Amino acid sequence: MPDLPKLPTEVLGDRFDTDLSGPSGSQAPWDDPHQAAPVIPDAERYTREGLIGRGGMGIVYLARDHRLDRAVALKEAAHAGATASRLSREATLTAGLDHPGIVTVHDSGTTPDGRPFYTMRLVRGRPLSTLLAERTTMAERLALLRHYLDTCNAVAYAHAHGLVHRDLKPANVMVGGFGETQVVDWGLAARVGEPTSPGVGTPAYMSPEQAGGAPADPRADVWSLGTMLTELLGQPTPSLGREGPPELWAIADRALAPDPADRYVDAGALAKDVAAWIDGRQVGAHQYTTWELLVRLVRAWRAPLAVGAVATVVLVGLAGVSTSASPSSATA
């Protein structure tokens, strides 16, 4: 049988400079019984090292995974019964969302007393709600807009896979020290079209139809994202009115339309408009005046016009130098 072609190591995601197969005829390191890692029983795999948070459904601990020697977040059901079933469902639904902006589920199991738990990536950072409270100027809050866009894109991925979060709020968005954005707490998530109970969620961020118990719909998440955007922009004041870019307010207004049919169809459509504003392109939700379009045109062409003006001055200067250096015409 001919030798198979060797795949480049970049396919594996990293470059490997060491041949792990060992010399011909020798054992690979993991086949050596003297170097094998000790077998850690499931019951001893995790050690709780501190409390991260506590809610009505679950308790989240900082834990040590002894099998892989890493820190993780471990969430276990606070009680048995319906709460336990909801946590098991949360673990299953979240595990199916493979996106960098959604917390990664590592493992699941059952505590010695029968309560379900699951472990996930430990998100190191602070809630977006805390950052918003610290930012007092418009410029400071707008600096968080890329984290907001990351949030929209993560939720858009969930919507594309038929899942609605149903509890989006700044407290459920974690921002890391290296630019990471993670949407957490999918405990109320439901499949699109799935029946729901009235009043379940956070009232300040809940759409009217979600409050009334309508079936799960991505446009309910759009409402929550719209509320988050208004919080980022700041509440209007009687003296100044709405502070901040009118295009972003137009996005928020569409997201918060009372009739769900008038909102963005899902978080992906909302994200496209937010990205358009960040990139300096026209926002679909905003009705531009002639003056606004002219200002945008000047801004878009500012650099090319400046370069052209400088080039014209240089050419005129060179032409003047050339003329003055040319010999005088002979006179009769």
Secondary structure, DSSP 4 states (H G I P E B T S, - for coil): -PPPPPPPGGGGTS---S-TT-STTPPPGGG-TTTPPPP--GGGSEEEEEEEEE-SSEEEEEEEETTTTEEEEEEEESSSTHHHHHHHHHHHHHHT---TTBPPEEEEEE-TTS-EEEEE----EEEHHHHHHH--SHHHHHTTHHHHHHHHHHHHHHHHTTEE-S---GGGEEEETTS-EEE---TT-EETT----TT-S-GGG--HHHHTTPPP-HHHHHHHHHHHHHHHH---BTTTBS-S-HHHHHHHHHHT-SSGGGS-SSHHHHHHHHHHHHHTPPPTT----HHHHHHHHHHHHHHHHHHHHHHHHHHHHHHHHHHHHSPPPP--
